[in-house]
Amino acid sequence: MAHVSKNTLTAPGKHSPNIEKCLDGCKEKFNQILFSVLNGGNQDAHKMEASIFNQLIKLGFLLMQLFFAIQNKGNYGKTIETAQGIAKRGRTSKKSYFSIFGKMKVIRYLYHIGDVSFAPLDIVLNLPVRCYSYFLSEFANLLNINEAYENASGLLKKFFGVKLSISASETISSESSDRYEDYYDLKNSLPKLESEEDYVVVSFDGKGVPMIKAEAAKIVARQGKGEKKQKKKEALVGVKYDVNANVRTAKKVADNLVYPDKKEDKNETGKPAKAQNIRYIASVEKPMRKSDGGNP
């Protein structure tokens, strides 16, 4: 890990021409949004809402460009000190950054220690290894969980103007799952919480998952007597979480049964009992009938 200082960044009030250009672009776009709202007349509210949203996406793109511009290309001096020794500054290099606002290029300096080169700015800003931003990846993963890859890509294009291909959406989800174990290994290495919840809840269920063509091709063409052609494969889905006890009196339980509309799910502090330290797991390699003999 490189130890870098941000003291070399451009001082406030002494912006470079590139930063000034980005600032002008942001101000111009913001003024355009204000002008369109003030002169919107009596058009349909939902049309104005959609127009504002689309313009804010464009403003977000310009603001991200401004954010990268003020990083001074990751120029931390002619040399920097790292755990591996002194690194010398070399040439600049472009890195693609695919954000929720669209694609852009990030120019940053490379530093060298012998034959090994790296960009300190990538470390400082926690830039992804691939071009897809972590926020875009999270958004795409949430859509992919509930929708087919094609539908997820279509939703991103329709509402955000992001042209994320189906293969890119598949890659994001695939590589996110590869980092699953690393994420929890790191999480488990962190200091334990000072207080723990009353109960640890673990739940599993079997879910049918539609198979892709490559998996469907492995199905035996000829089924035995009574067997049906399977288009889905069982996946084991589980969740583990901690939660505090929801202490209730017999009267409260009875009231909830008699007056379900007034039902409350709160602990003795008056706040809803929320699950903590949630962990999900899913596997198509180990279905329920193999993991525990099919017992619920």
HELIX and SHEET records of a PDB file:
HELIX    1   1 PRO A   17  LEU A   38  1                                  22    
HELIX    2   2 ALA A   45  ALA A   69  1                                  25    
HELIX    3   3 ASN A   72  GLY A   74  5                                   3    
HELIX    4   4 PRO A  120  VAL A  124  1                                   5    
HELIX    5   5 TYR A  134  ASN A  146  1                                  13    
HELIX    6   6 TYR A  149  PHE A  160  1                                  12    
HELIX    7   7 ILE A  166  ASP A  178  1                                  13    
HELIX    8   8 TYR A  180  SER A  189  1                                  10    
HELIX    9   9 LYS A  213  ALA A  216  1                                   4    
HELIX   10  10 ALA A  250  VAL A  258  1                                   9    
HELIX   11  11 PRO A  260  LYS A  262  5                                   3    
HELIX   12  12 MET A  288  SER A  291  1                                   4    
SHEET    1   A 5 ALA A   2  HIS A   3  0                                        
SHEET    2   A 5 THR A  79  THR A  82 -1                                        
SHEET    3   A 5 GLY A  85  SER A  99 -1                                        
SHEET    4   A 5 GLY A 102  ILE A 113 -1                                        
SHEET    5   A 5 VAL A 116  PHE A 118 -1                                        
SHEET    1   B 3 TYR A 199  PRO A 210  0                                        
SHEET    2   B 3 LYS A 232  VAL A 243 -1                                        
SHEET    3   B 3 GLN A 276  SER A 283 -1                                        
END                                                                             
